[in-house]
């Protein structure tokens, strides 16, 4: 199994970053303009992407507001993988978002595309959390 691991430093409060990854409004602010996000364990996130016939569904398996969110992918090309977001407050201010997307069966072309994709999306997430200005990567 292969994992993608990243940890951007974000000049924002932990609750702001957590809201960006865990709420409908937050996800629409940096990732995809068409999304819904339930709250709490067993809730569902549905992400819609241009040209994709059905939403990608992610089940919440852990949720500790302001600190940790774990999503299990139920379908689509992420099916069977797990996304773990840990929001760590930095002593000097801001947070580190420790992210792991685990469970990819191989380091293949799809894995490489997703690794690059997360890097580009986290640039959007950082900008959104720091400024509050929505600019979703996927808008259609």
C-alpha positions as CSV (number, residue, x, y, z in Angstrom):
1,X,0.0,0.0,0.0
2,X,1.1,3.5,-0.7
3,X,0.3,6.7,1.2
4,X,0.4,10.4,0.3
5,X,1.6,12.6,3.1
6,X,1.7,16.4,3.3
7,X,1.8,19.1,6.0
8,X,1.3,22.7,4.9
9,X,1.8,25.4,7.5
10,X,-1.3,27.7,7.5
11,X,-1.4,31.2,9.1
12,X,-5.0,30.7,10.5
13,X,-6.7,29.5,13.6
14,X,-7.3,25.8,14.1
15,X,-11.1,26.2,14.0
16,X,-10.8,28.0,10.7
17,X,-8.8,25.3,9.1
18,X,-11.0,22.6,10.5
19,X,-14.1,24.3,9.1
20,X,-12.4,24.5,5.7
21,X,-12.0,20.7,5.6
22,X,-15.2,19.6,7.4
23,X,-18.1,21.9,6.4
24,X,-20.0,22.4,3.1
25,X,-19.1,26.1,3.0
26,X,-15.5,25.4,3.8
27,X,-15.0,22.7,1.1
28,X,-16.7,24.9,-1.4
29,X,-14.2,27.6,-0.6
30,X,-11.1,25.8,-1.8
31,X,-11.8,22.4,-3.3
32,X,-15.0,21.9,-5.3
33,X,-17.9,24.4,-5.7
34,X,-20.4,21.6,-5.6
35,X,-20.1,19.7,-2.3
36,X,-22.1,18.7,0.8
37,X,-20.6,17.8,4.2
38,X,-22.4,16.3,7.1
39,X,-20.9,16.7,10.6
40,X,-19.9,14.0,13.1
41,X,-19.0,10.4,12.9
42,X,-20.9,8.4,10.3
43,X,-21.8,11.6,8.4
44,X,-21.1,11.8,4.7
45,X,-19.2,14.2,2.5
46,X,-20.2,14.2,-1.2
47,X,-17.8,15.9,-3.7
48,X,-18.9,16.6,-7.2
49,X,-16.4,17.2,-10.0
50,X,-16.9,18.5,-13.6
51,X,-17.5,15.6,-16.0
52,X,-17.8,13.0,-13.3
53,X,-21.3,11.3,-13.4
54,X,-21.6,10.7,-9.6
55,X,-20.3,12.3,-6.5
56,X,-17.3,10.9,-4.6
57,X,-18.6,9.8,-1.2
58,X,-16.5,10.0,1.9
59,X,-17.7,8.6,5.3
60,X,-16.6,10.4,8.5
61,X,-15.0,7.8,10.8
62,X,-13.5,10.3,13.3
63,X,-14.3,13.9,14.0
64,X,-12.7,16.0,16.7
65,X,-13.6,19.6,16.0
66,X,-10.6,21.8,15.6
67,X,-8.2,18.9,15.8
68,X,-8.8,15.8,13.7
69,X,-11.0,14.5,10.8
70,X,-10.8,11.1,9.2
71,X,-12.7,10.2,6.0
72,X,-13.1,6.8,4.4
73,X,-13.6,6.9,0.7
74,X,-16.6,4.8,-0.4
75,X,-16.5,5.1,-4.2
76,X,-14.7,6.6,-7.2
77,X,-11.0,6.3,-7.7
78,X,-10.4,6.9,-4.0
79,X,-12.6,4.0,-3.0
80,X,-11.0,2.0,-0.2
81,X,-8.6,4.8,0.9
82,X,-8.5,6.8,4.0
83,X,-7.9,10.6,4.5
84,X,-6.6,11.8,7.8
85,X,-6.4,15.5,8.6
86,X,-4.7,16.5,11.9
87,X,-4.8,20.2,12.8
88,X,-1.8,21.0,15.0
89,X,-1.4,24.4,16.6
90,X,2.0,25.9,16.2
91,X,3.7,27.7,19.2
92,X,4.7,30.5,16.9
93,X,1.2,30.9,15.5
94,X,-1.0,29.4,12.9
95,X,-1.3,25.6,12.4
96,X,0.3,22.7,10.6
97,X,-2.2,20.6,8.7
98,X,-0.8,17.1,8.8
99,X,-2.5,15.1,6.0
100,X,-2.2,11.5,5.1
101,X,-4.2,9.9,2.3
102,X,-3.5,6.2,2.8
103,X,-4.4,2.9,1.2
104,X,-3.5,3.3,-2.4
105,X,-2.7,-0.2,-3.9
106,X,0.3,0.9,-5.8
107,X,2.5,3.8,-6.8
108,X,1.1,4.0,-10.3
109,X,0.0,6.8,-12.6
110,X,-3.3,7.4,-10.7
111,X,-1.4,7.6,-7.4
112,X,1.1,10.1,-8.9
113,X,-1.8,12.2,-10.3
114,X,-3.5,12.3,-6.8
115,X,-0.2,13.2,-5.1
116,X,0.2,16.2,-7.5
117,X,-3.5,17.0,-7.2
118,X,-3.4,17.2,-3.4
119,X,-0.3,19.5,-3.6
120,X,-2.2,21.9,-5.9
121,X,-5.4,21.7,-3.8
122,X,-3.6,22.5,-0.6
123,X,-2.3,25.7,-2.1
124,X,-6.0,26.6,-2.5
125,X,-6.8,25.5,1.0
126,X,-4.0,27.6,2.5
127,X,-5.1,30.7,0.6
128,X,-8.7,30.2,1.6
129,X,-8.0,29.6,5.3
130,X,-5.6,32.6,5.5
131,X,-7.8,35.1,3.6
132,X,-11.4,33.9,3.8
133,X,-11.8,34.5,0.1
134,X,-13.4,31.5,-1.7
135,X,-11.6,30.2,-4.8
136,X,-12.5,26.6,-5.4
137,X,-10.2,24.6,-7.6
138,X,-13.2,22.9,-9.3
139,X,-15.9,25.3,-10.2
140,X,-18.2,23.5,-12.7
